[in-house]
Amino acid sequence: MKFSNFIINTLKESPKEAQIISHKLMLRTSMVKQHTAGIYIWLPLGLRVLRKIEEIIRKNQNDINCQELLMPTIQSAELWKKSGRYDDYGKEMLRIRDRHEVELLYGPTNEEIITDFFNDYVNSYKNLPKYLYHIQWKFRDEIRPRFGVMRGREFLMKDAYSFDLSESTAFTTYKIFFMNYLKTFIELGLKPIPVKADPGAIGGNLSHEFQILASTGESEIAYDSNLTSKKLLDQTYEEINELYSASDDLIDKSKKDIVVGRGIEVGHIFYFGTKYSKPLGAKVVNRDGKNEDLYMGSYGIGVSRLVGAIIEAHHDEKGIVWPFQVAPFKINIIVSDELLENNVIIDIYDFLTDKYKDVILDDRLITFGKKIKDSELIGIPWTIIAGKNYIETGLLELMNRMTSEYLKISLEDLEKFDFEKNFS
């Protein structure tokens, strides 16, 4: 990819409407453009990050045999009336009628539709447990959308749903998803804090939020310092769940030896038993040949919200500092005008593109200073600079976005350099 072909228009100053750092930086780097209140166009740079996050989430869901499908954004109001949530959900739900006066809604979540579908396809205990997920756009009519993609009206969500024969096996499933979520957020370069939570409109009697530590977080959280340990995944669900964590009004101010900070909710999981299967008639034949209600859970990750949350957790005074695995580009090659057609530079670009895929060549006819500032603002992990120093010495300069350190490197050593391993 050449920078001159990329649709991007970096801004020196933050737009006035942006209040938090992620919103400011997403607008300054042309990741998104507001279409109307709480609804955004995802521009190429932002979409690249969104897709990286999706890839990591999808890989982890597939690892636990959670099968992907795709449900519609427009749903039947009839199902929601059967479950009892149609009137209870409130004004956040966008209700519509088609030309035949059939009541429909723009889905804010998918418990009803997945339960109805599953009931048509699975009717025996022999086919359980089953896990299904999709990554789909949703709409909730926030009364006051703000903070960019952090609290918009339209948002991209990964939601999974589990179906079990009994309460005990459903709880086992819940623990599988709990640990899978920890692994997913850690792979995204984040420090997740699981917090016992109120199920809210989803319902049920067991629920956890996954909060990401960020100084600009919307929630106050208190937690045992062991929850940020690098060996968190070596512990069991039970061991992790014994560690103290709470948010906002649930925090016990008398507790000692806890860390207090700010968090952003990026995931929420629920066990709700037969809350949806009973009213919607979702049953399977058990071992005794009798019909039995399904035990269910749901597991959500805010995919588009994660883009903002990662920025909130990873930025400095120069701009974004992307974790290597979600960066829109891993490497930016900045070259002086006289080297734009240089065969060696073109060979470097081709070699690195083959190895890392996400490489961009800044061929714009602007100053070196502007190119470097843009690379820092966008948060590209590594910048390779080929200018006066390369012409004089044959050495390239490498700039590490996280440490701001510069390295001088020969072409021979560049081919052996592990950009991912050395990014820290």
C-alpha positions in Angstrom: 0.0 0.0 0.0 1.3 3.5 -0.9 0.4 6.3 1.4 -0.5 8.5 -1.6 -3.2 6.0 -2.6 -4.7 5.8 0.9 -7.8 7.8 1.9 -6.5 9.7 4.9 -6.4 13.3 6.0 -4.6 13.7 9.3 -5.6 16.7 11.4 -3.2 18.7 13.6 -5.9 19.8 16.1 -8.7 17.8 17.7 -12.3 18.6 16.4 -14.3 20.6 19.0 -17.0 17.9 19.3 -14.6 15.3 20.6 -14.3 15.1 24.4 -12.3 12.0 25.1 -8.9 11.0 23.7 -10.0 8.0 21.6 -12.6 10.1 19.8 -10.1 12.9 19.2 -7.5 10.6 17.8 -9.9 8.6 15.7 -11.1 11.8 14.0 -7.5 13.2 13.7 -6.3 10.0 12.0 -9.3 9.7 9.7 -10.4 6.4 11.2 -14.0 7.4 11.3 -16.3 10.2 10.2 -19.6 11.0 11.9 -22.6 10.5 9.6 -25.2 11.5 12.1 -25.5 11.5 15.9 -23.9 8.3 17.2 -23.5 6.8 13.8 -20.1 6.6 12.0 -18.6 5.8 8.6 -15.6 3.6 9.2 -12.9 4.8 6.9 -10.1 2.5 5.6 -7.7 3.1 8.5 -10.3 2.4 11.1 -11.8 -0.5 9.3 -8.3 -2.2 9.2 -8.2 -2.0 13.0 -11.8 -3.3 13.3 -11.0 -6.3 11.1 -7.8 -7.1 13.1 -9.9 -7.1 16.3 -12.5 -9.3 14.6 -9.8 -11.8 13.6 -8.5 -12.3 17.1 -12.0 -12.6 18.5 -13.1 -15.0 15.8 -10.0 -17.2 16.3 -10.7 -17.5 20.0 -14.4 -18.3 19.5 -13.5 -21.0 16.9 -11.0 -22.5 19.4 -13.8 -23.5 21.8 -15.9 -24.9 18.9 -18.2 -21.9 18.8 -19.7 -21.9 15.4 -20.2 -18.7 13.4 -23.5 -17.8 11.7 -25.0 -14.4 10.8 -28.4 -13.3 12.0 -30.4 -10.4 10.5 -30.3 -6.9 11.9 -34.1 -6.5 11.5 -36.1 -8.8 13.8 -39.7 -9.9 14.3 -41.4 -8.0 17.2 -43.6 -11.1 17.8 -40.6 -13.1 19.2 -39.8 -10.3 21.6 -43.4 -10.2 22.8 -43.3 -13.9 23.5 -40.2 -13.5 25.6 -41.8 -10.6 27.5 -39.0 -8.1 26.6 -40.7 -6.1 23.8 -42.3 -3.5 26.2 -39.7 -3.8 28.9 -36.7 -2.9 26.7 -37.7 0.8 26.6 -37.0 3.6 24.2 -33.5 2.3 23.3 -35.2 -0.2 20.9 -35.9 1.2 17.5 -39.4 -0.1 16.6 -40.6 0.0 13.0 -43.5 -1.3 10.8 -43.1 -2.5 7.2 -45.6 -1.7 4.4 -47.8 -4.5 5.6 -48.0 -3.0 9.1 -46.0 -5.9 10.5 -44.2 -4.9 13.6 -40.4 -5.2 13.4 -37.4 -3.8 15.3 -33.7 -3.1 14.7 -32.0 -5.7 16.8 -30.2 -4.4 20.0 -29.4 -8.0 20.9 -30.3 -11.5 19.6 -31.5 -13.8 22.4 -34.9 -14.3 21.0 -34.0 -14.9 17.4 -31.2 -17.4 18.2 -33.5 -19.3 20.6 -36.2 -19.6 18.0 -33.7 -20.7 15.4 -32.1 -23.3 17.6 -35.4 -24.8 18.6 -36.1 -25.6 14.9 -32.7 -27.3 14.3 -31.8 -29.2 17.5 -34.2 -31.5 19.3 -32.1 -34.1 21.1 -29.8 -34.0 24.2 -27.3 -35.9 22.0 -26.6 -32.7 20.1 -25.7 -30.6 23.2 -23.9 -28.6 24.2 -23.8 -26.2 21.3 -22.2 -22.7 21.0 -23.0 -20.3 18.2 -21.8 -16.7 17.6 -22.0 -13.9 15.1 -20.4 -10.5 14.5 -23.1 -8.1 13.6 -24.1 -4.4 13.6 -26.7 -3.5 16.3 -28.6 -0.4 17.1 -29.6 1.1 20.5 -31.2 4.5 20.5 -29.0 6.1 23.1 -30.7 9.3 24.5 -27.3 11.1 24.4 -24.8 9.4 22.2 -21.3 10.6 23.0 -17.6 9.8 23.2 -17.4 8.6 19.5 -17.5 4.9 19.1 -17.4 4.3 22.8 -21.1 5.1 23.2 -22.7 5.3 19.8 -26.1 4.3 18.6 -24.9 1.9 15.9 -22.1 -0.5 17.0 -20.5 -3.8 16.0 -20.9 -6.6 18.4 -19.7 -10.2 18.8 -22.4 -12.1 20.6 -22.4 -15.8 21.3 -25.1 -18.0 22.7 -24.8 -21.4 24.5 -27.3 -24.2 24.8 -27.0 -26.9 27.5 -29.1 -29.7 28.9 -28.7 -28.8 32.6 -27.8 -26.1 34.9 -24.5 -27.7 35.8 -23.3 -28.2 32.2 -24.4 -24.6 31.4 -22.3 -23.4 34.3 -19.3 -25.3 32.9 -20.0 -23.6 29.6 -20.0 -20.2 31.3 -16.6 -20.9 32.8 -15.3 -21.8 29.3 -16.4 -18.5 27.9 -15.1 -16.6 30.9 -11.6 -17.9 30.4 -11.8 -17.5 26.6 -12.7 -13.9 27.1 -9.7 -13.3 29.3 -7.4 -14.9 26.7 -9.0 -12.8 23.9 -8.5 -9.5 25.6 -5.0 -10.3 26.6 -4.2 -11.2 23.0 -5.6 -7.8 22.0 -2.9 -6.2 24.2 -5.2 -5.3 27.1 -5.4 -6.0 30.8 -8.9 -7.3 31.4 -10.5 -7.1 34.9 -13.5 -9.5 35.3 -16.1 -7.8 37.6 -19.3 -9.4 38.9 -22.1 -7.5 37.3 -25.9 -6.8 37.2 -27.4 -8.8 34.3 -29.7 -5.8 33.5 -32.1 -6.1 30.6 -30.6 -9.4 29.4 -31.6 -11.1 32.6 -30.3 -14.1 34.5 -28.6 -14.7 37.9 -24.9 -14.8 37.0 -23.0 -12.2 35.0 -19.5 -10.7 34.6 -18.3 -7.5 33.0 -14.8 -7.4 31.5 -13.3 -4.0 32.3 -10.2 -2.6 30.6 -7.9 -0.4 32.6 -7.8 3.1 31.3 -7.3 6.4 33.1 -10.2 7.9 31.1 -12.6 5.0 31.9 -16.2 5.6 32.5 -16.4 3.3 35.6 -14.6 3.3 38.9 -13.3 -0.1 39.6 -11.5 -1.7 42.6 -9.7 -5.0 42.3 -7.1 -7.3 43.7 -3.7 -6.6 42.1 -3.4 -10.3 41.2 -6.0 -9.7 38.5 -3.4 -7.9 36.4 -0.9 -10.7 36.7 0.7 -12.0 33.5 0.0 -15.5 34.8 -3.8 -14.9 35.1 -4.6 -17.5 32.5 -2.7 -20.2 34.5 -5.4 -19.9 37.2 -8.9 -21.5 37.2 -12.2 -19.7 37.0 -12.7 -20.4 40.7 -9.3 -19.0 41.7 -9.9 -15.9 39.6 -13.4 -15.4 40.9 -12.2 -15.5 44.5 -10.1 -12.4 43.9 -11.9 -9.2 44.8 -13.3 -6.9 42.1 -16.2 -4.4 42.0 -17.3 -1.4 40.1 -18.9 2.0 41.0 -21.5 1.7 43.8 -20.7 -1.9 44.5 -17.1 -1.1 45.7 -16.5 -1.8 49.4 -14.6 1.3 50.5 -13.5 -0.5 53.7 -11.5 -3.1 51.8 -7.8 -3.0 52.2 -5.0 -4.0 49.8 -7.0 -3.3 46.7 -6.2 -1.2 43.6 -8.7 1.5 42.6 -8.7 2.8 39.1 -10.9 3.5 36.0 -12.3 1.0 33.6 -14.0 0.7 30.3 -16.5 -2.2 29.8 -15.7 -4.1 26.6 -17.3 -7.5 27.3 -20.3 -8.9 29.3 -21.3 -12.5 29.8 -24.5 -13.9 31.2 -26.0 -17.1 32.4 -29.7 -16.9 32.3 -30.9 -20.5 32.5 -34.4 -21.0 30.9 -35.3 -17.3 30.8 -35.7 -17.4 27.0 -36.2 -21.1 26.3 -39.3 -21.4 28.5 -41.5 -18.6 26.9 -40.2 -19.4 23.4 -40.8 -23.2 23.8 -37.2 -24.2 23.1 -36.9 -27.8 24.3 -34.9 -31.0 23.6 -35.7 -34.6 24.3 -33.7 -35.8 27.3 -32.2 -39.2 28.1 -35.6 -40.3 29.4 -37.4 -39.4 26.3 -39.1 -36.3 27.9 -39.1 -32.7 26.7 -36.8 -30.5 28.7 -36.1 -26.7 28.6 -32.7 -25.6 27.3 -30.3 -23.9 29.6 -28.7 -20.9 28.0 -26.1 -18.2 28.3 -25.0 -15.2 26.2 -21.6 -13.7 25.7 -21.0 -10.2 24.2 -17.9 -8.3 23.1 -18.1 -4.7 21.9 -16.0 -5.0 18.8 -16.3 -1.3 17.6 -16.1 -0.1 21.2 -12.8 -2.1 21.6 -11.2 0.2 19.0 -11.8 3.2 21.2 -10.9 1.3 24.4 -7.5 0.2 23.0 -6.7 3.8 22.1 -7.8 4.9 25.6 -5.4 2.4 27.1 -2.6 2.9 24.6 -1.7 6.5 23.7 0.7 9.2 24.5 1.1 12.9 23.8 2.1 12.1 20.1 -0.9 10.0 19.3 -2.0 6.3 19.3 0.4 3.5 20.3 -1.2 0.4 18.8 -0.4 -3.0 20.2 1.4 -4.8 17.3 -1.3 -7.4 16.7 -4.1 -4.8 16.0 -2.1 -2.0 14.3 -3.6 -1.0 10.9 -0.1 -1.2 9.5 2.9 -2.9 11.2 5.5 -1.0 9.4 5.7 2.4 7.7 8.5 3.1 5.3 9.4 6.8 4.9 11.6 7.6 2.0 13.0 10.8 0.7 11.9 12.0 -2.8 15.1 10.9 -4.5 14.7 7.3 -3.2 11.1 6.8 -4.3 12.1 4.8 -7.3 15.1 3.2 -5.8 15.2 -0.5 -6.5 16.6 -1.4 -3.1 13.9 0.4 -1.3 11.3 -1.2 -3.5 12.8 -4.6 -2.7 12.7 -3.8 1.1 9.0 -2.9 0.7 8.2 -6.1 -1.2 10.1 -8.3 1.3 8.5 -6.8 4.4 5.0 -6.9 2.7 5.5 -10.6 2.0 6.5 -11.3 5.6 4.2 -9.0 7.6 1.4 -8.1 5.1 0.5 -4.8 6.6 3.2 -2.5 5.3 2.7 1.1 4.0 5.2 3.2 1.9 4.9 6.9 2.6 5.6 8.3 -0.9 3.8 11.6 -0.3 5.6 14.7 -1.5 5.6 16.4 1.9 8.3 17.1 4.5 10.1 14.3 6.4 8.9 15.9 9.6 5.2 15.7 8.6 5.6 12.1 7.6 7.2 11.2 10.9 4.5 13.1 12.9 1.8 11.3 10.9 3.4 7.9 11.6 3.5 8.7 15.3 -0.1 10.1 15.4 -1.5 7.0 13.6 0.5 4.8 16.0 2.3 2.5 13.5 4.6 0.2 15.6 7.7 0.6 13.4 8.8 3.3 11.1 11.7 2.7 8.7 13.4 5.9 7.5 15.4 6.0 4.3 16.8 9.5 3.7 20.1 11.4 4.0 21.6 9.0 6.4 20.9 6.0 4.1 22.3 7.8 1.1 25.5 8.6 3.0 26.1 5.4 5.1 23.8 2.7 3.7 22.1 2.4 7.1 18.4 2.7 7.6 16.8 4.1 10.7 14.2 2.2 12.7 11.8 4.1 15.0 10.0 2.1 17.7 6.6 3.8 18.4 6.3 2.4 21.9 9.7 3.4 23.2 10.5 6.2 20.8 14.0 4.7 20.4 15.9 4.9 17.1 18.0 2.1 15.8 20.4 2.2 12.8 20.4 -1.0 10.8 22.0 -2.4 7.7 20.0 -4.0 4.9 21.4 -7.4 5.8 20.3 -7.1 9.4 16.9 -5.7 8.4 16.1 -9.0 6.7 16.8 -10.9 10.0 15.0 -8.4 12.3 11.9 -9.6 14.1 9.6 -6.6 14.2 7.0 -8.3 16.3 9.3 -9.8 18.9 11.3 -6.5 19.3 8.2 -4.3 19.6 8.0 -3.5 23.4 
